[in-house]
Amino acid sequence: MGTQELYNEKSNEELLKLYKETGSLEVKQEIVMRYIHLVKSIALQMRDIYLSFVQVDDIINEGVIAIMSAVDKFDVDKNVKFETYISKRIKGMIIDLARKQDWVPRSTRKNTRDIEEAVTTLYNKLGYYPSVQEVTGYLDITPEKYHETMRKAALFNILSLDMVLAEAQGNEVSAKLSQNDVHEQPEVQLLKKELTEILAEGINALKENEQLVISLYYIDELNMRQIADVLQVSEPRVSQIHANAIKKLRKHMEKFNEERERKNVSGVL
């Protein structure tokens, strides 16, 4: 039996264990090849974030490098799926790139404000949250432009929250650690645990409908249109609930950041 045939008979988990045992470059390459589809999928899902300053192929190349690094660092004995592990690393890589850029065009910001103002105006006039058709008719735009704008707005909200989380972890790590691989240090693991608890606290403080939208969007991975069908409300209403929830969570995490910053300054003084 040839080497490739032998690899084909093994599951991804078995290949990861084999690599940890042998350190074989061929095994590592086989693992990377099996997960390239995931890199491409994430790159396409998040393309609105980076297309203004980098190409999809560049993101895919960076994602492949991230997988190669993740194969070496992944602990097969922990109860974590490798796919989940590398998905977070690839998304984090894209977010890090976006943090260095003002990736939201002025036109998108203006279109988002126009839609929000239209929803408010129509709500006050009609007495209920307007449908997509009513909003697009009021603004004289196509449904395609509406959905594109709201998708980018959702990404902006997600990214802004991720930035706050990254800032909290980054500030604390830089204040406490000097080792090269900070991700393996106990202080970082404790901080991650604390951030998770603080974020969970913020989610629990949301209104019931906000918690539900957050759950359906991030855990069940439904889009705004599907969530609207589940909740039996208009899509603009779902977008508004989502935006309000993210703003509350961002403020909650910013407050946490400010408190930790004050503690760090007090500790230095």
C-alpha positions as CSV (number, residue, x, y, z in Angstrom):
1,M,0.0,0.0,0.0
2,G,1.3,3.4,-1.0
3,T,1.9,6.3,1.4
4,Q,-1.0,8.3,0.0
5,E,-3.3,5.4,0.2
6,L,-2.3,4.9,3.8
7,Y,-3.1,8.5,4.6
8,N,-6.4,8.3,2.8
9,E,-7.5,5.6,5.2
10,K,-6.8,7.7,8.3
11,S,-9.2,10.3,9.8
12,N,-8.0,13.8,10.4
13,E,-7.7,13.1,14.1
14,E,-5.5,10.0,13.4
15,L,-3.3,12.1,11.1
16,L,-2.8,14.7,13.8
17,K,-1.8,12.1,16.3
18,L,0.6,10.5,13.8
19,Y,2.2,13.9,13.2
20,K,2.7,14.5,16.9
21,E,4.4,11.0,17.1
22,T,6.6,11.3,14.0
23,G,6.9,15.0,13.1
24,S,6.7,13.9,9.4
25,L,6.6,16.8,7.0
26,E,4.5,14.6,4.6
27,V,1.9,14.0,7.3
28,K,1.8,17.8,8.0
29,Q,1.3,18.6,4.4
30,E,-1.6,16.1,4.2
31,I,-3.3,17.7,7.2
32,V,-2.9,21.2,5.6
33,M,-4.4,20.0,2.3
34,R,-7.4,18.6,4.1
35,Y,-8.2,21.9,5.7
36,I,-7.6,24.3,2.8
37,H,-11.3,24.2,2.1
38,L,-11.9,25.7,5.5
39,V,-9.5,28.6,4.9
40,K,-11.2,29.4,1.6
41,S,-14.7,29.2,3.3
42,I,-13.6,31.7,6.0
43,A,-11.8,33.9,3.6
44,L,-15.0,34.2,1.5
45,Q,-17.3,34.7,4.5
46,M,-15.2,37.6,5.8
47,R,-14.2,39.1,2.4
48,D,-16.1,42.3,3.1
49,I,-13.7,43.1,5.9
50,Y,-10.5,43.0,3.9
51,L,-11.2,43.4,0.1
52,S,-10.4,47.1,0.3
53,F,-6.8,46.4,1.2
54,V,-5.9,42.8,0.4
55,Q,-7.0,40.1,-2.1
56,V,-8.8,36.8,-1.3
57,D,-5.8,34.7,-2.5
58,D,-3.5,36.6,-0.1
59,I,-5.8,35.7,2.8
60,I,-5.9,32.1,1.7
61,N,-2.1,32.0,1.6
62,E,-1.9,33.5,5.1
63,G,-4.5,31.0,6.3
64,V,-2.4,28.1,5.0
65,I,0.6,29.4,7.0
66,A,-1.7,29.7,10.0
67,I,-2.8,26.1,9.7
68,M,0.9,24.9,9.4
69,S,1.7,26.8,12.6
70,A,-1.5,25.5,14.3
71,V,-0.6,21.9,13.5
72,D,2.6,22.3,15.6
73,K,0.9,24.0,18.5
74,F,-2.3,22.0,18.7
75,D,-2.7,19.7,21.7
76,V,-4.4,16.5,20.6
77,D,-5.1,15.5,24.2
78,K,-7.4,18.5,24.8
79,N,-11.1,18.2,24.2
80,V,-11.1,20.7,21.4
81,K,-11.7,20.0,17.7
82,F,-8.8,21.0,15.4
83,E,-11.3,22.5,13.0
84,T,-12.6,24.8,15.8
85,Y,-9.1,25.7,16.8
86,I,-7.8,26.7,13.4
87,S,-11.1,28.5,12.5
88,K,-10.5,30.9,15.5
89,R,-6.8,31.4,14.5
90,I,-7.7,32.2,10.8
91,K,-10.5,34.6,11.9
92,G,-8.1,36.2,14.4
93,M,-5.5,36.6,11.6
94,I,-8.1,38.4,9.4
95,I,-9.2,40.6,12.4
96,D,-5.6,41.5,13.1
97,L,-5.2,42.7,9.6
98,A,-8.4,44.7,9.7
99,R,-7.5,46.3,13.0
100,K,-4.6,48.0,11.2
101,Q,-6.9,49.4,8.5
102,D,-10.0,51.6,8.4
103,W,-11.8,49.0,6.5
104,V,-15.3,50.4,6.5
105,P,-15.8,52.8,3.6
106,R,-17.5,56.1,4.1
107,S,-20.2,55.0,1.7
108,T,-21.0,52.0,3.9
109,R,-21.2,54.1,7.0
110,K,-23.5,56.5,5.2
111,N,-25.7,53.7,3.8
112,T,-26.0,52.2,7.2
113,R,-27.0,55.5,8.8
114,D,-29.6,56.1,6.0
115,I,-31.2,52.7,6.7
116,E,-31.3,53.2,10.4
117,E,-32.9,56.6,10.0
118,A,-35.4,55.2,7.5
119,V,-36.4,52.4,9.9
120,T,-36.9,54.9,12.7
121,T,-38.9,57.2,10.5
122,L,-41.1,54.4,9.2
123,Y,-41.6,53.0,12.6
124,N,-42.8,56.3,14.0
125,K,-45.1,56.7,11.0
126,L,-46.5,53.2,10.7
127,G,-46.5,52.1,14.3
128,Y,-44.6,48.9,13.6
129,Y,-41.1,47.9,12.4
130,P,-41.1,48.1,8.6
131,S,-40.3,45.3,6.2
132,V,-37.3,45.2,3.9
133,Q,-39.6,46.2,1.0
134,E,-40.9,49.2,2.9
135,V,-37.4,50.4,3.8
136,T,-36.0,49.9,0.3
137,G,-39.1,51.6,-1.2
138,Y,-38.7,54.5,1.2
139,L,-35.0,54.9,0.3
140,D,-35.4,54.0,-3.4
141,I,-32.7,51.3,-3.2
142,T,-32.6,47.7,-4.3
143,P,-33.0,44.8,-1.9
144,E,-29.5,43.7,-2.9
145,K,-28.0,47.0,-1.8
146,Y,-30.0,46.8,1.5
147,H,-28.7,43.3,2.3
148,E,-25.2,44.1,1.3
149,T,-25.2,47.2,3.6
150,M,-26.6,45.3,6.5
151,R,-24.2,42.4,6.1
152,K,-21.3,44.9,6.2
153,A,-22.8,46.7,9.2
154,A,-23.1,43.3,11.0
155,L,-19.4,42.6,10.2
156,F,-18.4,46.0,11.5
157,N,-20.2,45.4,14.8
158,I,-18.6,42.0,15.2
159,L,-15.2,43.3,14.4
160,S,-15.5,46.3,16.8
161,L,-16.4,43.8,19.6
162,D,-13.5,41.6,18.6
163,M,-11.2,44.6,18.7
164,V,-12.3,45.4,22.3
165,L,-11.7,41.8,23.3
166,A,-8.3,41.7,21.6
167,E,-7.4,45.0,23.3
168,A,-8.3,43.6,26.7
169,Q,-6.1,40.6,26.2
170,G,-3.3,42.4,24.4
171,N,-2.9,45.1,27.0
172,E,-2.9,42.6,29.9
173,V,-0.5,40.3,28.2
174,S,2.0,43.1,27.2
175,A,1.8,44.4,30.8
176,K,2.6,41.0,32.4
177,L,4.6,38.9,30.0
178,S,7.9,38.9,28.2
179,Q,8.2,35.3,27.0
180,N,8.0,34.6,23.3
181,D,5.0,32.2,23.2
182,V,2.6,34.1,25.4
183,H,-0.4,32.0,24.3
184,E,1.0,29.1,26.4
185,Q,1.5,31.1,29.5
186,P,-0.8,30.5,32.5
187,E,-1.4,34.2,32.9
188,V,-2.9,34.3,29.4
189,Q,-5.1,31.3,30.0
190,L,-6.4,32.9,33.2
191,L,-7.1,36.1,31.3
192,K,-9.0,34.3,28.6
193,K,-11.1,32.6,31.2
194,E,-11.8,35.9,32.8
195,L,-12.7,37.5,29.5
196,T,-15.1,34.6,28.7
197,E,-16.8,35.0,32.1
198,I,-17.1,38.8,31.6
199,L,-18.5,38.4,28.1
200,A,-21.0,35.7,29.4
201,E,-22.0,38.2,32.2
202,G,-22.7,40.8,29.5
203,I,-24.8,38.4,27.4
204,N,-26.8,37.4,30.5
205,A,-27.6,41.1,31.1
206,L,-29.1,41.5,27.6
207,K,-32.8,41.4,27.0
208,E,-34.3,38.0,26.2
209,N,-34.8,38.8,22.5
210,E,-31.2,40.2,22.2
211,Q,-29.9,37.0,23.8
212,L,-31.9,34.9,21.3
213,V,-30.7,36.8,18.3
214,I,-27.1,36.5,19.5
215,S,-27.5,32.8,20.0
216,L,-29.2,32.2,16.6
217,Y,-26.6,34.3,14.8
218,Y,-23.4,33.2,16.4
219,I,-24.1,29.7,17.6
220,D,-26.7,28.4,15.1
221,E,-25.1,30.6,12.4
222,L,-28.4,31.7,10.9
223,N,-28.5,34.9,8.8
224,M,-30.7,37.9,9.5
225,R,-33.4,36.7,7.1
226,Q,-33.6,33.3,8.7
227,I,-33.7,34.8,12.2
228,A,-36.5,37.1,11.1
229,D,-38.5,34.0,10.0
230,V,-37.8,32.2,13.4
231,L,-38.9,35.2,15.4
232,Q,-41.6,36.2,13.0
233,V,-40.5,39.8,12.9
234,S,-39.2,42.0,10.1
235,E,-35.5,41.7,9.0
236,P,-34.8,45.4,9.9
237,R,-36.1,44.6,13.4
238,V,-33.6,41.7,13.7
239,S,-30.8,43.9,12.4
240,Q,-31.7,46.5,15.0
241,I,-31.8,44.0,17.9
242,H,-28.5,42.6,16.8
243,A,-26.8,46.0,16.6
244,N,-28.2,47.0,20.0
245,A,-26.9,43.8,21.6
246,I,-23.5,44.2,20.1
247,K,-23.3,47.8,21.3
248,K,-24.2,46.8,24.8
249,L,-21.6,44.0,24.8
250,R,-19.0,46.4,23.5
251,K,-19.8,48.9,26.2
252,H,-19.7,46.1,28.8
253,M,-16.2,45.0,27.6
254,E,-14.9,48.6,27.3
255,K,-15.9,49.1,31.0
256,F,-13.9,46.0,31.8
257,N,-10.9,47.3,29.8
258,E,-11.0,50.6,31.6
259,E,-11.1,49.0,35.0
260,R,-8.2,46.7,34.2
261,E,-6.2,49.7,32.8
262,R,-6.8,51.6,36.0
263,K,-5.6,48.6,38.0
264,N,-2.5,48.3,35.8
265,V,-1.7,52.0,36.3
266,S,-2.2,51.8,40.0
267,G,0.1,48.7,40.2
268,V,2.8,50.6,38.3
269,L,2.5,53.6,40.6
